[in-house]
Amino acid sequence: MSKLIAAVIASLFAASMALAQAPASDCESKAIGKNGKPLAGAAKASFMKKCEAGAKDAAGAESCEAKAVGKNGKPLAGAAKASFMKKCEAEAKSAK
């Protein structure tokens, strides 16, 4: 029984590590130059930095999108949504 529990815990740990590294590996797989070859050195470092920052910004935008709900529980629209999104994204950037 204890072997089964240890195996389950080990597999959950491995799965959580794989999920934690998913954004980096996604950027890693996209690091391809115009000639179709993988980027290397400074070009790769620059691309990875930009890609990971973009992934964080996208996650922040999705978070703000989910929060854009009015007092009545309905999603915001139009100018109210635009104002809310601008304020939310500015706060998310300043919190980093």
C-alpha positions in Angstrom: 0.0 0.0 0.0 2.8 2.4 0.9 4.5 1.7 -2.5 1.2 2.7 -4.3 1.0 5.9 -2.3 4.7 6.7 -3.1 4.1 6.0 -6.8 1.0 8.3 -6.9 2.9 11.1 -5.1 5.9 10.7 -7.4 3.7 10.8 -10.5 1.8 13.9 -9.2 5.1 15.6 -8.6 6.4 14.8 -12.1 3.2 16.1 -13.6 3.3 19.3 -11.7 6.9 19.9 -12.7 6.0 19.3 -16.4 3.1 21.8 -16.2 5.3 24.4 -14.4 7.8 24.2 -17.3 5.3 24.3 -20.1 5.4 28.0 -20.9 9.2 27.9 -21.2 9.2 24.9 -23.4 6.6 26.5 -25.5 8.8 29.5 -26.0 11.7 27.1 -26.6 9.9 25.4 -29.4 9.1 28.7 -31.0 12.7 29.9 -31.0 13.3 29.3 -34.7 15.0 31.7 -37.0 13.9 32.9 -40.5 16.0 30.2 -42.0 14.2 27.4 -40.1 17.1 26.6 -37.8 16.9 26.9 -34.0 18.1 30.2 -32.5 21.3 30.2 -30.4 23.2 32.6 -28.2 22.1 36.2 -27.8 19.3 35.8 -30.3 17.8 32.9 -28.4 18.2 34.7 -25.1 16.5 37.8 -26.4 13.7 35.8 -28.0 13.1 33.8 -24.8 12.9 36.9 -22.7 10.4 38.5 -25.0 8.4 35.3 -25.4 8.1 34.7 -21.6 7.2 38.4 -21.0 4.5 38.1 -23.6 3.2 34.9 -22.0 2.9 36.7 -18.6 1.2 39.7 -20.2 -1.3 37.4 -21.9 -2.0 35.7 -18.6 -2.6 39.1 -17.0 -4.9 40.1 -19.7 -6.9 36.9 -19.4 -7.1 37.5 -15.7 -8.4 41.1 -16.2 -10.9 39.8 -18.8 -12.3 37.4 -16.2 -12.6 40.2 -13.7 -14.5 42.5 -16.1 -17.9 42.0 -14.5 -20.3 44.7 -13.5 -22.2 45.0 -10.2 -25.1 43.2 -11.7 -23.0 40.2 -12.5 -23.0 40.7 -16.2 -19.8 41.1 -18.3 -18.8 44.7 -18.9 -19.0 46.0 -22.5 -18.0 49.1 -24.5 -16.3 52.0 -22.8 -16.8 50.6 -19.3 -14.9 47.4 -20.3 -12.1 49.4 -22.1 -11.7 51.6 -19.0 -11.6 48.6 -16.6 -9.2 46.7 -18.8 -6.8 49.7 -19.1 -6.8 50.2 -15.3 -6.5 46.4 -14.5 -3.6 45.9 -16.9 -1.8 49.0 -15.6 -2.1 47.7 -12.0 -0.9 44.2 -13.1 2.2 45.8 -14.7 3.0 47.9 -11.6 2.6 44.9 -9.3 5.4 43.0 -11.2 
